[in-house]
Amino acid sequence: MADIATEAVEAGTMATPVARPLRLRSFSMLGWPVYAWFVALVLVPNLLLIGTSFLRTSNGLIVFDPSVASYLRLWNSASFQWLLMRTLATSAAAAVLGCLIAYPMAYYAARVVQRGRSVLIVLVIIPLWISLLMRVFAWRMILGQNGILNSFLVNSGILDQPSEAFLYTGFSVLLTYTYISIPFAFIAIFTALEKIPHSLIEASQDSGASAWQTFRHVVWPLSRPGVAIGFALAFLTTVGDYITPSMVGGIDGTMIGMVIASQFGIANNWPYGSAIAVCLMVSAGLVLAFVMWLGQTKGVLMGDEGAKPPSSRAPRTPGERLLRAGAAVAFAVPYLFLYAPLAIMMLMSFNDSSVQAFPLQGMTLRWYVELAQNDAMLEAVQRSLVVGFTVVLVSTVAATGFAFAIHYGRVRQPRFFEFALALPVAIPGVVLGIVMVLATQLAHIPSGVPRTVIGQASFVMPVILMVILARLRRLDGALLEASMDAGANHWQSFVHVLFPSIRGAVIGGALLGFTLSADDVMVTLFLSGTSPTLPIWVWNQMRFGFTPSVNAIFTLVGVGSLLIILLCNRLLFRGPSRGNGSAS
Amino acid sequence: MAKDSQPILNVAGVDKTYEGAVRPALDRISFSVEPGEFFSILGPSGSGKTTLLRLIAGFERPDIGRIIIDGEDVTHVPPFRRDVRTVFQSYALFPHMSVLENVAYPLRMAGARKAERMAKAQEGLELVSMGEFAARLPHQLSGGQRQRVALARAIVCRPRILLLDEPLGALDLRLRQQMQHVLVSLQRELGIAFVYVTHDQGEALSMSDRVAVMSEGRIAQLGTPREIYFDPSSEFVAQFVGCSNLLPIEFVTRGSEVTAMLGGQPLAGLDAPRGDAGSRAGPARMAVRFECVRLGAPGEPANGACSLEGTVEDVLFLGNALEVNVRCGEMSIIAHVPSTGGEGAAPGQRVRVMFEPDNATVFHG
């Protein structure tokens, strides 16, 4: 899992030196689907967003009359500016906190731990792939008035009565955002730290640098770009999030994503919502540009030796032992933070009480039985599967073709298109949602499954593309040449050599895409209309009030995604494995 | 090989400039290879030799010029329809196929039946003494073994031309020497024309029938190993092939005679430039191979050899020889002397440096 994520990060963000692949000028027609996808799912939808923001409404209908009314309204609205600043500040603060917590963990995992490293990494990343809805919901359960934190404080006599200070405040949003940020920051920082050759550390020590000086002058500058990327990933995920604030935020924790969502929902003012979305995109872009500028480091790491922790060490002094124990704690505590909410939720799904509080009332399976009898939910599950399979099928076929077209030079400006196709991944969730609403509305695509498939494919395809491209780039370029040299034409080379070499990446990417599709709320909510997928159905249920069945659903979803992830990790990195050892 | 036979490979006036590059990678390259010949392309890295190989294999197209194989113009024929095989520098063994499947791959692409191709592949493996490793996967082999498998895969279809791209680059010295013998005997046995790219002059000289020395996208010299070694046509060749002292000399006119002067002393027996006396005079450079330089006691009679007095500056022990660096006035001259007879050379010692004028090559202009 770690590898999937790190590969995606690497593929998406860093310029890896690429061996010049074979270029053939014929068959440049293979580039056309890439251009078409870019125009249909990236360029036109985003232009529509910008275009819509310059329209205005009258009596709830959009009037095709170019105006800057929406922007004027925003310009004059102090509350909007305050909200925008607060959204950016909360997301940025959460991303910084996430990086601060993740850095020691990543350092420990990348450079100190010697055995079981991959398990530690997978454990940090698993929460990333478990439904966002589920994680946020777990926090609500902990922080709520009848929640676990309050019941603990009251029962232990610290508080007289449950406090309302934990949930529905700015603090609860910050806490949950930080929780969401940690895995992203971890992957990016870990990737950067792991790449630093051990010889550089030794060279620094050899030059007389203390441990701190080595960190300050060698490790930190080399890992700084990774920190910036981790910040960016975390920031982008939370800045367009309207699920978290509406579940744990309350009035004080309102974020701009909710305002945008409501303009496309209850308030029904698309131009105004589009204008806010454009402002959000631009300001988020400015924040990211600034952070990337701060994070840059000169030079390119050469050689691929990577981290090799010393196998044997001199006996440690007591001070060193203390330090190591401290590091181990700094490494272990965040794991509790990551897993406690999920564990509590699973526990509650078996609790024989409709109140979410300790002490537990006894073991029951009735919430699961209740689920099995719920036809609406089963229908939603079925729909999720249909949507998931369609999205994955479309995205995988497209991504495989695009990856080959880009890697083998059938696309003009391959760097640009690689970046441009990935744009939907980098657009804040709520903005991507409305962008896809606009595009599908224009194309008269009915809401429900067709819209959902298109909307999800727009961000699932780039993820699969990144995974496949990363694999293609690690492939020895001479393999294709050797195959053609041996008399195989393009198609035979693809069937016998190239596809078998990347099969693991394709299948792994497809499964990854499936979990992304099955868990998505932010984009799907705008597109599903009256035919909800499972997460949307759950989301709707929660508005009407809480039932412990939700715990049961999430437990099932969580276990399900976990199984898919483990399977996908196996396929991706142990799968093609006949002979993979020589490559790595 | 018959003298009048048609060349198997003809490279005619080929130019190649990569997109965005200022300097051409190949600049007016022409040569031909006879059937069954062992032809080497020797040059430093960046001289264009790998580009040339990729053009012959079909992975690149020339900007102008033609590639002709056995009388047929293949300039625009894709690589999989050329009767040419390549041994890649990285070996490029398919990691997901066993050794036997790797070797059988070209036969499979040619549409051979399974039984037939397995038998032929096994035969090919026996040829490089890898028969017992047929079931292994590439990552379970050592570097030298991978090399042999790559070779077996390239020759299993008996192509008319085999291209080898620095195939021994990743092997250690002993394996490299061993593989040189394997390659030469294999080439004799199969009668395939080998086009061998290397930056190692030892490999090129020891195995080849002919060698093309490349420099900055051009062929600097084309000839037999002997010609290249003993009669370099340019300073570049003299320095790149083998190790030569490059000494500044001066031709001065004395009446109608032209004499070469080295460090103020006349050198007997050196070729003077042709032409009239006035234009013949002037500076030039002279190349003398390290092993052509002898050392003697100061004042030892020269017997017609060119000689200079100097002081030993440092001595390197190379095993079979000593590399002695002698300072003679402004110049440093390096001599390779047998390590068994060279005990006398020690830093600070006065010696007489001698070499035969026949062994010196003069470059004018």
Interface residues (C-beta under 8 A of the other chain):
Chain A: L22 L24 D476 A478 L479 E481 A482 S483 M484 D485 A486 G487 A488 N489 Q492 S493 H496 V497 P500 S501 P576 R578 G579 N580 G581 S582 A583
Chain B: A57 G58 F59 P78 P79 F80 R81 V84 R85 T86 F88 Q89 S90 Y91 A92 L93 F94 P95 H96 M97 Y105 P106 R108 M109 A110 L137 P138 H139 R153 A154 C157
